[in-house]
Amino acid sequence: MTSVQWLKPTCISGAALLLLAVPHLQAQQKQDITFEQAFSGKATNISKPLPVIREWSDAEHYLEMRPDAVNGRMQAWKIDARTGKAVIYTAPVDGPSVEVREKDVFYKAADGTTVRLTNDAAEEKNPTLSPDGKYVAFTRNNDLYSVEIATKKEIRYSNDGSDVIYNGWASWVYYEEILGRPTHYRAFWWSPDSRKIAYMHFNDTKVPVFPIYSEKGQHGYLENTRYPKAGDPNPAVKVGVVPVSGGVTTWADFNENDDQYFGTPFWTDDSQQLWMQWMNRGQDNLKIYSINPQSGAKKEIYDEKQKTWIDWFDAVPVLQKNQGFLLQSDKTGWSHLYLYNMDGSLKKQLTSGNWTVKSVLEIDETNQLIYFTARKEASTRFDLYKVSMKSGAITRLTNGNYNNLIKMAPGGKYFITTYSNLQTPSKMALIDNNGKVVRELGDSKGEKFDNYNLAQTELKTYKTRDGLELPLTITMPLHMEAGKKYPILISIYGGPNAGTVYDTWKYGNIQQWWAQEGVIQVAIDNRSSGQLGKMGMNYIHRQLGKHEIEDYMDAAMWLRSQPWADSSKICMTGGSFGGYMTCMALTYGADVFTHGMANYAVTDWQLYDSHYTERYMDTPAENPEGYKATSVMTYADKYKGLIRIVHGTMDDNVHMQNCIQLIDKLENLNKHFEFMLYPGERHGWGGLKSVHSAGESYRFIYNNLLNKTYPAAFTK
């Protein structure tokens, strides 16, 4: 039996918790939220908006968006950080910009005038301004181009674009897993001096095609995607640099046919070097090379190896005058900051210990300070710190037991934090770089906050079967009755370094509705969630999903043992990796979990993409037992209870193939389950399908957890 402790200093027993939840006279005088308030947007005034801080305009001023008194439109105001004096911001909030309209590139100047730069039947994609504002680069038919704004002269940089050759346009697995979806497939990068463009060239010839079927029209059609699944051939990639004026591309000195990956490149500030991230197929060796843009020659700068896997660097900041560079590595089992000389030799490790650096926000080279956020005081909270590059001394700049979201001023003189914890609604404050509060900016606690019965969310820890301590949150029902048992709804994601349990304000009207209806709402983090740093993630290497579901089982076993828990109604729900966890819960963990709602779930890691899967699992040929041990299908015969499987028919990330193979297995085993598909939808959905999907989830909760009639209001 696992044990649970409160993270707060005072320990409260389960019985005491039950007594605290029973309403007393004062609570009965308060009101519950109504259906219209929970689901139709009717105001409660329980909370109010915080100031809308757009960004810092300079080291001393930030921009706040306020509604205009006359027309109600949002107007930017420039606020003096020290005095709070506000003036209407008359300069353009947005500088020059470019966009694609009617398939062509349009340039919008700072004064609002718009110029059409291209006029072509084919669609231009990802138009991107050069740093000097004189050119716009884009891709068309998988070739790379730019256009000079002043003359509208078009320059073509590549000529071999095709259905399998892409220049500056990412192959699917790079877009999804390496460069990231926010890039919108863009795979080219301007040099800071605007004189060169670096870009990736992809050859998908050997990448298998995965067909996605659409039911549209009389005959339907297939959408064919070059999608490498675990163990499949990856795209061949090379990296080149081309002058803005056009001409021959200089290719970096790599063999494009090697089984390798390239991460996001970084230009040095002087535009003299392009730093390339390189990784082997096994993803346990990461190198940084300096590429000479004129010759393509490469020089190794950094080499890191780990026994499990390595993640890409989001940034490699180079100090002024090439005085060194900063890296954030988790090679010790915890993410920390390291200062290197330009030749790759270690100058100084700046942070250390069993805690995690999240991200670097500002480097103040004048004062030799680095500002960063970290999970240092508690793994469930983020604070802001500064560290001296000279002495290594670390100073905490945020105060109290709060989670902090930070907007840092350029240079680091000030920062704005939005801070809260599970008991304290979000507040906003302006603080200087010595940690002194300059001004409180806002409080989200609404004027009617004290007029409502509000369910409280508490932070606890649980212990795994092998002794690890991990956090979970519980939102108990309102108006609990002594001796009554309540259903438990566990909402999770569960993927590596993607925890959801934080000591931060999480009020929501829908959450309150379920508390009123009598649902115990729980969130749980497993060992790979980031709470235990990379050390915790390393457990899952070559067995992605096994430790995670066992951790959830251990937490759920404690929940089941509580006097207020209905052990016949332990439901898990999640999407994507959370869908996979839910499928595992109702098969591998079927003796613990009784119900589940699995959305767009992976069911077998052999069916997912190469880069993500092999990072944790290696290839199926290298780790056949690991793939078998983590497949939902392996445990389908253990399935009992009730699962609802949901998928979009055109999901290009987790293919519907995953749920179909599980459904096939369950049908052959004569198992009862529910299935809902959403025609034409991808990895998640919005609009009318979202309304329907939410309604069906609510129906599942009423029918199976609450044993109540589904309210007619949901169908109106």
N, C-alpha and C positions, 0 to 999 in steps of 0.2 A: 504494500500500500504506500503510495507516495504521500508526502506531507506538503502542506501549504503554509507559508508565512506571509504576514502583511509587510509591505515594503516600508510602511510608516512605522515610527518607533513604537506605537501602541499596538499590542496584539489583541485582536477581537475574535472570539470564537464564533463558530457557525451559528450557535444558538443565540448569541448576543446580536449577531447580524440580523437574524430573523426578528428579534424583538424590536430592533431599531427600525425595521421596515414596516412594522404594524402602525397604521395611522393613529395619531393622537388627535385631541380635540382641535388644536390649531390647524393641523394638516387637513382635517375634514372641512374646515372653513374655506380652504383654498379650492380652486377649480382644476379640473382636468382639461387637457386640450380636446377640441372637438375633431370630428372626422374632417371637416372642411379645413381646419387649421393644419391638420397632419398631411392631408393629401391634395388639397385644392388651393393652397397658397393664401388662405385667409390669415390676416395678421394676428399675431399673439402679443407683440411688443415685449416678448421675453428677452429678445436681444435687439441690438441696434448696430448699424454698420460702423466700422472703424474708419478713420480717414483713409482716403485712397491716395497712397503715396506712389507716384508713377516711377520716379527715379531721382537720383542726385544729379543736379545740373552742373555742379562743380563742387569743390571741397567745402564750401561754406553755405550752399543753398540746395534745397530739394524742391521738387515739383509736386504739388498736391492738386488733385483734380476735385473741383467743387462745382455744384450746379449753378448755372447763371440765374440770377434773381428774376430775369425777365422771361427768357425762353426755356429755362430748365436744362439747357444743354451743358455738358461738362466743360468747364473752363479751367485751364492750367493757371495755378498761382505759384509764384516763386517765393519760397519761405526762407528767411534768414535763420540759420540754425541757432545762432546765439541769442538773438533777440525775439524771434518769432514774428517779426514784421513781414507782412504778406503784401505782395503787389501782383497785379495781373501780369502774367508772363506774355509779353508781346512778341518775343521771337518765336519762330515756328517751333511747335512741339516736336514735329517730325521734320527731319532734313530731307534732302532729295531722296526719291525712292523710285523703284521700278516694279512693274507688274506685267503679267500676261493678261491681255484682254482680246477676245476674238482671235485667239491663238497667236497673237503678235505681241511684241514687247513695246510697252509704253513707258516713257520717262516722265516723272513728275518732279519739277523743280521746286526749290524751297518756297518760291513765291506762289506756288499752286498751278502754274502753267504746265500743260501736258503736251508731250511730243511723241508721235508714233515713230518708232525706230526701225521696225521691220514690217514687211508686208509680203507674207509667204503663205502658201497653202498649208504647209506643214506647221505643226505646233512647236513653238519655242518653250523651253522648260527651264526653270530655276534661274531666271535672270538675276545677276548679281553685280552690283556696282563695284568698280575698282576703288581702292582706298582714296585715290586722288579725285574721284568723281568724274573722270573723263571717258571711261569705257563701261560697257555692260557685257559681261560674259554670259553665255547660255548654251544649252544643248538643243540640237534639232536633228531628228532622225538618227540619234545615237552618235552624232559627231559634235565636236566642240567648236564654238564660234565666239566672236565678240563683235561689237559695233561701237565705233567712235561716236559719241553723242553729238559733238559739234558738227561733224560732217556727214553723219549717218553711213560712213564707210564701214562695210562689213568685212571681217577677217575670218577666214576659215583655217582651223588648226589641224584638223584630222580629216581623213577621207575614206576610212574603211568601216564606218558604222554600218551595222546590219542587224538582223534579228538575233544574232548571237555575239556580235562585237559591239561594245559600248565604250565611248570615250567621254569621260566626265560624267557619266550616268551609271549609277551603281548597279551591279548584279544583285539579285534579290537578297542573298544571304548577307552581303555586305551592308545593304540598306537596313535589314532587320536587326542584325546582331553586332555589327562593328561600327559603321558610321552612324547608325541610329535613324529612327523614323523622323525625327525633327529635321533631318537634312533633305527630306523629300527626294531622295535618290541622288542628290548633288554630290559629285565626286571630283570637284576642282576647287583650287584655292589660290587666290591672288597673293602675290608677294607684297609686303608692306609698301614698297616703292612703286607699285603698280606697273612694273616693267616686265614681269614674268607671271605665268600661270602654271602651277603644278596640277597635274591631273592623273587619274587612274584610268588605265585601259584594261577592260575585262574581255575575256574570251570564254563564252559559255558553251562552246561546242561539245565538250565532254560531260557537261552537267545534265543529269537526267531530267526529262520533262515530266511534270506532274499535271494531269488534266483536271480542271475544275469545271463541273457541268453547270450551265445555267438553263433554267426551264423556260426562259423568255421566248415569246413568239411561237410560231407554229411548229418549228423544228428544234428549237433550243440551239445551244452552241457550246463549244468547249473553249475555255480560257486556259491556254497552255503556259505554264510557268516553269522556268528553269530553276528547280528547287532541289538542292542536294540534301538528301536525308543522311542520317548517321552512316558513315562509312563510304558514301558515294564520292565520286570525283568532284572536286571544287572548281570554281572558275580559275583559269590562268590569269594572273594579274601582273601588270608592269606599271611603273610609275615614271612619268616624264615631266619635263619642264620645257615650256615653249615661250619665246619672246612675245610680248603683246603685239608687236608689229607683224608677227607671223614668221614662217620659215620652218626649219627642221626642228623636230622635238628631240631633246637630249634625254635618253632613257637612263634611269639609275641602274647601276651595275648589279642587277640581280638576274637570275635565270627564271623567267616567268613560268617555266614548266616544273619548277620545284614545288613540292607539296608544302605550302607556306601561306601565311596571312600577312597582310599589311594593315596597320592601324592608321588612324587619322594623323597626317603629317603636320609639322609645325615649322613655319618660317622663323628664322632669327630676325630680330628687329632691323638689322642692317641689310636684310634680303640677300646676304652672301651665302647662306647655308639653308638647306631644307633638311630638317630632321625627320627621319622616317622611323616609325615603329615597325618592327618585324617580329613575327612569332612562328615557331614551328607548328606543324599540324597537331601535335600533341598538346600544345598550349601550355607547356611547362617551362619554356625558355623564351624570354622576351629580350630583344636587343633594340637599342637605339643607334641608328647610323646617321652620320652627317653626310649629306649628299652635296657634291659640288655641282651647282646648276649648269656650269659651262661644259664640264666633261662627263658628268654622271658618276664620277669616281666616288666610292663610299669609304667612310672611316668609322670603325666601331667606337661608340662613345660609352655605351652602357650595356651590361650583360647581367640578367637576373635569371636564376633557375629556382624552381620550387618543386617539391615532390608531388604536389597535387596539380594545381593550375595557377595561372597568373592572369589578372585582368588588365585590360588596356589602360594606359594613362589618359585621363581626360585633358590634361594640360601638362606642358613641360616648360614652366616659366624660366626664361634666361635673364639673368641680371644685367643691368646696364654695363656697357663697356666690356661685355663678355667676362664679367667677374665670377661667373659660375652659373649653375642652374639648380632648380629645386625639384625634387621628386617626392611623391607620396606613395610609399610602398607598404604592403602588408607581409613582407617576407619573414618577419619575426612571429607572425601569427596575429599581429595587431597593426592597424594602419597608422604609419607615422611619417614624419617629415625628415628629409635628408637633404643636406646641402653638398653639392658636388662642384669640383673644379671643372673647367671646360674640357679637360682631357679625360674626364670620367672618374678621376680619383676622388675618394670621399674626403670632403673637407670637415664635415661635422654632422652628426645625427642630432637633430634639434628637439625631438620629442621621443619619449619612450614610456613603457609601462603597459599594464593590462587594460588599456582603454583605446578608443578609436578616434582618430582624426577624421572628420567628415570631409571638409573642403577648405581650401585657402581662399580667402576673400580679398585680401589686399597685401601688397608687398611695399613697405615704406623703406626704400633704400637709403634715403637721407638719414633716417634715424635707426636704420638696421633693424627693422621690426617686421614681423610677419603676423598678420591677423588671420585666425582660422577658427572654425567651429569644430567641436568635438563632443563625444559622449564620455566625458571624464568623471563628472560628479556622480552620475548614474547612467547606466546604459539606456535608460528610457527617456533621457532628456538631452537636448543639445544646448551648449553654452558657447559663448564667444571668448577667445583668449588671444593674447599676443605673446610672441616669443622673440627674444633677442637673438639675432644672428651672431652677436659677439659672445655673449655669456651663456646663452641657452636658457636663461631665466624665463619662466612662464608665468603670466599674470592673467587671472580670470577677470573678465570685464563685465559679465552679467551677474546678477545677484539673485539670491533666493532659490527656492526649490521649484523652478519654472522651466518649461521647455521654451526655447527661443527661436524665432525666425528673424533673420538679420538682413538689413539693407545697409551696406557699408558705404560711407562717403569716399570718394577718390582721395587717396593719401592717408586715409584712416583716422582723421581727426575726430569724426563723429560716426555714430551708427544709430539706426532706428531699429528697435526690436519690438516684435509682437510676441508677447509672453503670456503664458497660461499654465495651468495644470488641470488635472481632472476635477478639482473642486473650485477652480477659479476661472471665470469667463475671461476671454482674451482681452488684454490691454495692450496699449502701444505707448512707447516712450522713446525720447531722444536722449542719448547718452554720449558723453565724450570718451576719448580714448584712455582716460584714467578710471573709467567706470562710474563717473559721477553723473547722476541724472540731471540733465539740463531742463527737461520739460516733459511732463506727462502729456501725451497727445490724444489719447482716447481710451474709452472703456466700452466694451461691447455689451455690458449688462444693461438690459432694457428696463424701462420704467415699470413694467408689469411683471418683472422677474419674480418678485415675492408673492404674486397673486396666484401662482400655479403650483400644483403638486408636481415636482420634478424628480424623476428617478435619478439616483446618484450612481456614478460608475466608480468602482474601486479597483486599485492596482494591487495584485497579489503575485506571489511566486509559487511555482510548483517544482517538485524534484522528479527527474527522470529515473528510470530503472537503474541507470548507471551513475546516479548521483549528481548530475548537473542541475543547477538552479536556473530557472527561466521564468519570465513574467507572463501574466495573463491579466485581462480585465474582465470584470463581471458587472453587468447592470442588472440589479435585482428588480423584480416587479413592484409596482406600486400596490398599496392596499393588500398586502399579503395576509393570508389567513393562517392562523396557527394550525399545524398538523396537515395542511394541504401541500401537495406535491405539484411542482410546476415543470413544464417542458423547457428544454435547453436548446437554444439556437446558437451554433458556433459559426461565425463568419471568419474565413481565413483566406489567405493567398498561399503563403508557405514556401515560396521560391527562395533560392539563395540570396542572402543580403537584401531581403525585401520584407522586413518585419513590419507589423502593423500595430504593435503594442507600444504606446508612448504615454507618458504622463503629460497629456495635453488636453485642453478643453475639446469635447466631442459632442456637444449638444446637437440634437436633430429632432425635428417634430415627429418623424416617422419612428425613430428609436423610442421616443416617449409614448407613442401610440402602442407599440408592442409591450412596453412596460405596463401600461394601463390594462392591456388585454391579458397579461399574466405570463409573458414569455421572459425567461432568464436569457439575457444576451451576453455572449462571451466572445472574446478575441484571445487567441493564443499564439505565442511565438515559439518556434522550435529552435533547435541548436544552430541551424544554419542561417537564422534570420538576421544576423548581424549583432545580436545582443552579446555574443561571446567572441566577436571579431572574426578574423580569418581562422583562428584556432578552432572555433565552433564549426565553421563551414568545412574545414578539412575532413571532418567525420564522414561527410556524404560522398567523398570521392569514390567513384566506381560503383556506387549503390544509391543513386539519386532517388529519394523517396522513401527508403526503408527506415532510416533513423527518424525522419520527419514524421511519418505516420505513427511510429512507436511513441514519439514524444507526445503527439496529440492524444494517443490512447492513454498514456500515463496521466495527462491532465484530465481527460474525460473520466477516467476511473475515480479520481478524487471527486469530481463533480457528482458522479453517480452515487457516491457514498454519503453525500450530504442529506440531512433530513428534509430539505426543501426541494430535492430533485426527483423528478419522475424518471426513473431509469429506463422506462419503456419508451421514452421520447427524447432521444439524444440525437439532434439533427446537425449535420454539417452542410455548409453551403459555400461555394466559391467559384471563380471563373479562371480559365486557362490553367496555370499551375494549381490554383485553388480547386478547379474542377477535377484535376488529376488526384489531388489529395482527397476530395470527396468520394471519388470512385474507389480509391484505396481504402477509405474508411468503411465503406459498405461491403468490401470484399475481404481484404487483409485484416481489417479491424472490425469485422461484422459482429464479433462477440461484445463489442463496446458500443458502437454506433448503431442506431436503429433506422435513421432516415437521412436522406441526402438530396440536395439539389445541385447537380454538376453541370456547369455551363462551359461550353466549348473546351472540353477537357482533352489533354493528352492521355492516352490509355496505354501506349507502348512507346518507349523512347526510340525504338528503331524507326518510328514513323515521323520523328521530328527532325529539324534541320541539323546539319553537320556541326556547325560552329558552336551553337549553344549546347547541344547534347554531348559532344565529345569533350568539351571543356571539363565536364564533370564525370563522364562515363567512359572516356576513350572510345574506340570504335567497337562495333559489335564483334568483329573478328578478334580483337584484343581482349574483350571482356564479355564473352557469351553468357556466363553465369550471372553476371551483374545485370545484364539486360533482362534475363529471364526472371530474376528475383525482384525486379522493380516493375514488371508489367502487370497491369490490372488483370489481364486475361489469365495469368497464372493462378489467380485466386478467385476466379469467377464462380467456381463450384462452392465456395464458402459464402456466397452472397445470400443475405436474408434481409428482412426488413423491407424498405421501399426507397428506391432511388428514382429521381426525375432527371433524365438526361436531355440536355438542350444544346442545339448546335445550329449555326448558320450554314446554309448550303454552299456558299461561296467563300468560306473562310480560307484565306490564302496563307495564314500563319499556322494554326493548328487545323489541319485538313479534317473534313467531316469523316474521312476514312477512319479516324481514330474511334469515333463513337459507333460507326457502322460495324467495325470489327468486334467491339464489345457487345453491341446489340446482337450480332450473329451468335456470339458465344452464349449469351444469356438465353436466347431463344432455344438454342440447341440443348440447353440444360433445363428447359421448361421453367424458367424463372419469371416471376411477375415484376414488371417495372413500368415506369412512365417514360414517354419520349415526346419531345416537341422540337420541330425544326422550323427555322425561319428562312423562307426562300429568298435568295439573292443577298442575304446578309453576310458580312465578313466576321472579323474577330471581335464580336460585340456589335451592338446595334443601337440605333436611336429612333426618333420619330414614333410612328404608330406601333411598330414592332416592340419598341421599348415599353410603351404603355401596356401592351398585351402581355409581354414577358413579366413585367412587375406584377400585374394582376394575377397571373397564373402562379407566381411565387407566393403571393399573399393567400391565394386559394389553398395552396399546398399546406401552408402554416395553419390556416383555420381548420381544414379537413383532417389533418393528420397529427398536429401537435396540440391544438386547442380543443378539438372535437366540438367546434361551434359552427353554426350556419354561416356561410360566407356572406358578409353584409351586402345587401342589394345596392348600397351606395357606390360600390366599386364598379358596378356595371352600368351606371348612368352616364 
